[in-house]
Amino acid sequence: MLIVLAILSDTHLHTPMYCFLANLSFCDICFTTTIIPKMLVNIQTQSRAISYAGCITQMFFFIIFATLGDFLLAVMAYDRFVAICHPLHYMVITNSHFCVQLILVCWVIGVLKALMQSLLVRRLTFCTYLEIPHFFCELNQVVHMACFDTFLNDLIMDVAAVLLAGGPLSGILFSYSKISSSICTISSTQGSYKAFSTHASHLLTISPFYGTTLGVYLSASAAPSSALTAAASVMYTMVTSMLHFFIYSLKNTVMKRAIKRLLFPK
Ligand SMILES: *[C@@H]1O[C@H](CO)[C@@H](O)[C@H](O)[C@H]1NC(C)=O
């Protein structure tokens, strides 16, 4: 929220890079909001119950924001790639019109994926009184509780995982490999060290996200009820959202100044 307010209130920060960052922060707020309020209610009432409709709704919004966050990270990596490797074309390529289109495409992909997955869960039948070994309605875990043939669901989940998580991930890896090879050719060691540390920290925030997502995905198929799966998903849902704040704002002097101005206006 602090990042979004700082960027919206400062006209100097109305550039593509900060626009993406504001959208990523907004997405992080929504993402954690799909889980944490329900979790707090459950802790308070000592009840772990969730209705069927509630479960599907939570899953729907969770998938939208998880996918959106994924694609926004890839878009941000692409933005840095153009800024560093094609600096003269940067203003032409990333004009505001193009940025709005990119963000819209990310939203559309997220909503379509969530719609498809939750409609596929709607066609399953469940026996009553199920226990989901998780702290929220996670798609994989819910599908494996069905008293129904889940072949189509499994197939589509796998295809979606390969296309929609593999796509942004390969984009990110491509962008950062291009960035690091172009940083290596910078002659001044001072400048190249600074650029390198910034991008290494971006990669560091991305790797736990993908690492734990992959871990949860693989272990959910292998051992659906392990405590490790639940612990890893706490990590990827909450800790990475918080890491975005530290990496993208506290390591960035421009953002730090904007947040300071927002909190302590003269
Ligand atoms: C997200 O991006 C759009 C388009 O660039 C921008 O108008 C909007 O203010 C951004 N959203 C937030 C929450 O900053």
The ligand as a MOL file (V3000), in Angstrom:
LIG
                    3D

  0  0  0     0  0            999 V3000
M  V30 BEGIN CTAB
M  V30 COUNTS 14 14 0 0 0
M  V30 BEGIN ATOM
M  V30 1 C -1.4230 -0.0890 -13.0730 0
M  V30 2 O -1.1090 0.2930 -14.3870 0
M  V30 3 C -2.0390 1.1640 -14.9950 0
M  V30 4 C -1.6580 1.3220 -16.4430 0
M  V30 5 O -0.3490 1.7350 -16.6560 0
M  V30 6 C -2.0690 2.4560 -14.2120 0
M  V30 7 O -2.9350 3.3930 -14.8240 0
M  V30 8 C -2.5220 2.1690 -12.7970 0
M  V30 9 O -2.4870 3.3220 -12.0030 0
M  V30 10 C -1.6360 1.0860 -12.1640 0
M  V30 11 N -2.2500 0.6260 -10.9330 0
M  V30 12 C -1.7990 0.9390 -9.7120 0
M  V30 13 C -2.5100 0.3790 -8.5670 0
M  V30 14 O -0.8540 1.6630 -9.5680 0
M  V30 END ATOM
M  V30 BEGIN BOND
M  V30 1 1 1 2
M  V30 2 1 1 10
M  V30 3 1 2 3
M  V30 4 1 3 4
M  V30 5 1 3 6
M  V30 6 1 4 5
M  V30 7 1 6 7
M  V30 8 1 6 8
M  V30 9 1 8 9
M  V30 10 1 8 10
M  V30 11 1 10 11
M  V30 12 1 11 12
M  V30 13 1 12 13
M  V30 14 2 12 14
M  V30 END BOND
M  V30 END CTAB
M  END
